[in-house]
Amino acid sequence: GQLCIDGYRERLILDPGSPSSYPEEYFDGPRANYYNLAVRGHNVLMFDREQQWREPDVRGEKMTAERHHGAIVAQLDEPGIGAGWKMDLTPVYKGAVKITRTVLHLLPGYVAVLDEAELSKEQQV
């Protein structure tokens, strides 16, 4: 349940999978601090070390937090060759002008990902 790919002595791709057990506070608001749930553990863009925009859940309360989702804006499927899609992720980033992710999966096991970001101000990526 874990994947890590390093290149040039840097961690390039990782997904730590699910934890073997969940601490009690995991299901409260600070759960984004846990690496496996945090943006920093899932190969997506971060700007100025900020998580994607998400209102916190509070245990015991009805889930009323505002959700922010990306949307698939283009997709293709070529049987026997592979598939691809492009997503607009702008709604999940505060202060973003335009954020897109394009994924191309060629069979049997090649994947290319292109993230493009236009921000309203200069930020660390």
C-alpha positions in Angstrom: 0.0 0.0 0.0 2.9 2.3 -0.4 4.7 3.8 -3.4 7.8 5.9 -3.5 9.8 7.0 -6.5 13.0 9.0 -6.1 15.1 10.7 -8.7 18.2 12.8 -8.5 18.3 12.2 -4.7 14.8 13.8 -4.3 11.5 12.3 -3.6 9.5 12.6 -6.8 6.4 10.5 -6.3 5.0 9.0 -3.2 1.7 7.7 -1.8 2.0 6.2 1.6 -1.3 4.4 1.5 -3.6 4.0 4.4 -2.2 3.8 8.0 -2.4 0.5 9.8 -4.6 2.1 12.4 -6.1 5.5 13.0 -5.5 7.6 16.2 -8.6 9.0 17.8 -8.0 12.6 16.7 -7.6 11.5 13.1 -11.3 12.1 12.4 -11.3 15.6 13.9 -10.4 18.8 12.1 -6.6 18.4 12.3 -6.5 15.2 10.3 -4.9 17.1 7.3 -1.8 17.2 9.5 -1.4 13.4 9.0 0.9 12.7 6.1 -1.3 10.1 4.4 -4.2 12.5 4.3 -2.3 15.7 3.7 -1.7 17.1 0.2 2.0 16.8 0.7 1.6 13.0 0.7 -0.3 12.7 -2.6 1.7 14.2 -5.5 -0.4 17.3 -6.0 0.6 20.9 -6.2 1.1 23.0 -3.1 1.7 26.7 -3.0 3.4 28.3 0.0 3.0 25.0 1.8 -0.8 25.4 1.9 -3.2 22.4 1.7 -5.8 22.4 -0.9 -8.9 24.4 0.1 -11.2 22.5 2.3 -13.3 23.5 5.2 -12.6 21.3 8.3 -15.0 18.6 9.5 -15.9 18.5 13.1 -16.6 15.1 14.7 -20.2 14.7 15.9 -21.5 17.4 13.6 -23.4 16.9 10.4 -21.0 17.4 7.5 -21.8 20.9 6.4 -18.3 21.9 5.3 -18.2 23.5 1.9 -16.6 21.1 -0.6 -14.4 22.2 -3.4 -13.9 19.9 -6.4 -12.1 19.9 -9.7 -13.8 18.9 -12.9 -12.8 16.7 -15.8 -12.8 19.0 -18.9 -11.5 16.5 -21.5 -11.0 12.8 -21.7 -10.1 10.1 -24.2 -10.0 6.3 -24.1 -8.3 4.3 -26.8 -8.8 0.5 -26.1 -5.6 -1.4 -26.1 -3.5 1.9 -26.2 -4.5 3.8 -23.0 -6.5 6.8 -21.8 -6.0 10.4 -20.9 -7.9 13.2 -19.1 -7.5 16.8 -18.2 -8.9 18.3 -15.0 -9.6 21.9 -14.0 -8.4 22.1 -10.3 -8.8 25.8 -9.9 -11.6 25.6 -7.3 -9.5 23.7 -4.8 -6.8 26.3 -4.6 -7.3 29.7 -2.9 -5.9 32.6 -5.0 -5.5 30.5 -8.2 -6.2 32.0 -11.6 -6.0 28.6 -13.4 -4.8 25.2 -12.3 -4.9 22.1 -14.6 -3.7 18.6 -14.4 -3.3 16.4 -17.6 -2.8 12.7 -17.2 -1.8 10.3 -20.0 -1.8 6.6 -19.3 -0.3 4.4 -22.0 -0.6 0.6 -21.7 0.9 -1.4 -20.2 2.2 0.9 -17.5 3.4 4.3 -18.6 1.9 7.4 -16.9 2.7 11.0 -17.7 1.4 13.9 -15.6 1.5 17.6 -16.5 0.5 20.2 -13.9 0.0 23.8 -15.0 -0.5 26.6 -12.7 -1.3 30.3 -13.1 -1.4 32.1 -9.8 -2.6 35.6 -8.8 0.8 36.3 -7.0 4.2 34.8 -6.8 4.3 31.7 -4.5 6.6 28.8 -3.7 5.6 25.6 -5.5 
